[in-house]
Amino acid sequence: MRPGLIIEGIGCVKCAEAIEEEFIAKSTVEEIFSGIHKKMMFVHISKNVTRKSFLSSLMDVPLLLKEIIEAAHCHCCREIHFDFPAG
């Protein structure tokens, strides 16, 4: 299964868990693989959900990630990057 969103720069478990909790609550997200050792998270699209619906549900990604990092008062996860790979 190919991820619909890749988040890079997650340096701590606290932020990774908070991000996972927020994203898994979305109906368009099936699962999240957290590769914290590589500072990456892979968000997978739910089956039977179109890519357009998935992208629409995640339009708030920049704001959401910023809020999570600020709420955690985290200093190691300030350089977060995300990508919606083509597919």
C-alpha positions as CSV (number, residue, x, y, z in Angstrom):
1,M,0.0,0.0,0.0
2,R,1.4,3.4,-1.0
3,P,1.1,6.3,1.4
4,G,-1.0,9.3,0.5
5,L,1.0,11.6,2.8
6,I,4.6,11.4,4.0
7,I,5.6,13.6,7.0
8,E,9.3,14.0,7.7
9,G,11.2,15.6,10.6
10,I,9.3,14.0,13.5
11,G,12.0,13.7,16.2
12,C,10.2,12.5,19.3
13,V,7.6,10.0,20.3
14,K,5.3,12.6,21.9
15,C,4.8,14.5,18.7
16,A,4.5,11.3,16.6
17,E,1.7,10.0,18.9
18,A,-0.1,13.3,18.8
19,I,0.1,13.5,15.0
20,E,-1.0,9.9,14.7
21,E,-4.0,10.5,17.0
22,E,-5.2,13.5,14.9
23,F,-4.8,11.9,11.5
24,I,-6.2,8.5,12.4
25,A,-9.4,10.2,13.5
26,K,-10.0,11.3,9.9
27,S,-12.3,8.9,8.0
28,T,-10.1,9.0,4.9
29,V,-7.1,7.7,6.8
30,E,-6.7,3.9,7.1
31,E,-3.5,3.6,9.0
32,I,-0.3,5.4,9.9
33,F,3.1,3.9,9.9
34,S,5.5,5.7,12.2
35,G,9.2,5.3,11.3
36,I,10.4,7.4,14.2
37,H,13.9,6.0,13.9
38,K,14.0,7.7,10.4
39,K,12.0,10.7,11.6
40,M,9.2,9.8,9.2
41,M,5.5,9.0,9.2
42,F,3.5,7.5,6.4
43,V,-0.3,8.2,6.2
44,H,-2.2,5.7,4.2
45,I,-5.5,6.3,2.4
46,S,-8.6,4.3,3.4
47,K,-9.8,1.8,0.9
48,N,-12.6,3.0,-1.3
49,V,-11.7,6.6,-0.8
50,T,-10.7,8.7,-3.8
51,R,-7.4,10.6,-3.8
52,K,-9.4,13.8,-4.2
53,S,-11.4,13.1,-1.0
54,F,-8.2,12.2,0.9
55,L,-6.5,15.4,-0.2
56,S,-9.6,17.5,0.6
57,S,-9.8,16.0,4.1
58,L,-6.1,16.9,4.7
59,M,-6.2,20.5,3.5
60,D,-5.4,21.7,7.0
61,V,-2.1,19.7,7.3
62,P,0.2,22.7,7.7
63,L,-1.9,24.3,10.4
64,L,-2.6,21.0,12.1
65,L,1.1,20.0,12.3
66,K,2.1,23.5,13.6
67,E,-0.6,23.3,16.3
68,I,0.5,19.9,17.5
69,I,4.2,20.9,17.7
70,E,3.4,24.1,19.5
71,A,1.0,22.4,22.0
72,A,3.7,19.8,22.8
73,H,6.3,22.6,23.3
74,C,8.6,20.6,21.2
75,H,12.0,21.9,20.1
76,C,13.2,18.8,18.2
77,C,10.3,18.7,15.7
78,R,10.4,22.3,14.4
79,E,11.7,21.3,10.9
80,I,8.7,19.2,9.7
81,H,8.2,18.7,6.0
82,F,5.3,16.9,4.3
83,D,4.6,15.6,0.8
84,F,1.6,14.1,-1.0
85,P,3.4,11.7,-3.4
86,A,1.8,11.3,-6.8
87,G,-0.2,8.1,-7.2
